[in-house]
């Protein structure tokens, strides 16, 4: 199918066409300049900084900072913990949000707009605010432990906010809007006649979902996963407030290396670059996978 | 026509207010946390008196020093406030410019640099701040040793010493209070045991959480506890530990290359005046200048005898060890290795 498209799409390009292509290029020139100024230049600076020793920049380019990330247990753990947390949160929020996204695109019911508004709200919160919310909810004297104490006599779940489950919950909370919005726009494009056809051919609801809907929305699920993964990977405001013990994340290590003396800007830059490479590779890789799927479906 | 006039008026008003906002003279002080040492009221009084605004800045000591280092030759701040050792370190890194504010000669020796690269504005002491209603019937701890009891599990907070000066003073001073030697082993052994009872090593300010009882026991400056008790009327008890405590000079310095240098000098002069020193004392930090406090205010401070065993740590030695102590804390205590 794709090879056929390719042969059709390559007629000899006329001069006029070429001129017509020039206009969009010229129009996007300011954007390109901006990208160069705001992305390429700082990145180049960051890369250079990551290859220099903070104490002795004259010693020349070295991979020492990257080597340190790989060998110092604290930094290595920070990287693996960041990956694990982001994977879990991305998978969790994509799955959780499938239901509300479906609900919002397919059904009309009173209070829908309000419910949707409430669900989207956390998107505007900074990570630190979500952290404070978590303390109010599940801190030592949080709302839930106090309620449980009143009901059962024991403050169950007290202080869970300062532990790993609290962190996961907080991350899920602020990824839910992003996941819902991304999935919603994909579901809206889904042709409901496909499902009707499936139903009329005798498939039950689950079979229709599994055999008809899922293959079509799979690229959307993957891109939702990619978006939530990369946002989780870069955020640390929640952890800054919760200060979970024996635990750290790579972005928090970058923050500490940069603001808490003794600082090491070279190491911080190397960590930033590592994080960036991981985020970019996952985003790009997943997008390729999604595109291939879409191609396969067409 | 009428609409037109409204637009013109609105634009004129906007232009005027923006002009005023930019024209308003400011002095930037790094580490100017309104809830700490009464900086909120101190800066407000200064603005009322002179019209000069000193906006709040939520960076701790270490973060302030790091910011000045990162900003290099074009600093954003005019002056900075630090916990003693960090201020000393910042001064020795050449981040400050020598200045001797008015009244400088009255600051006791040892609490200022002879060249004026740093000086003390007030002192505090490490204390155990206890929200008694959050203890739920458990006894109030009276000493650092009491804090190791298992009944306080998950109830104790102290600040991350890599970020906050008070946390650093505690972590580096506990060894001397417990009579430890040069290797700081006694101190770190204690911190390791204390780790079992810790709720978190706070990276954010925990003052409000202490008031609410979310944090029942906060190892922090006595002044913050007295403020919580007398100003915010929370059920807080300020315990000066039986083993003794550490005196922490809180110091300031004029930033090298300060963007509003002359205004900053006038502000730094004023901070040693009777008025400013009294205001700082209202948040229960001990004034460094010999000012006579109202007897009602004086009565709220713990008796002098409670501080008999307080140790003044030599800032130079502390500053030299600061990086090592923080790294060691990160590895052995926070990292649990």
Interface residues (C-beta under 8 A of the other chain):
Chain A: X73 X74 X128 X135 X139 X140 X141 X159 X162 X240 X241 X242 X243 X244 X245 X246 X256 X258 X259 X260 X261 X262 X263 X265
Chain B: X62 X63 X65 X66 X67 X69 X70 X86 X89 X134 X154 X155 X160 X162 X163 X198 X199 X200 X201 X202 X203 X204 X209 X212 X213 X214 X215 X216 X322 X323 X326 X327 X330 X331 X334 X335 X336 X337
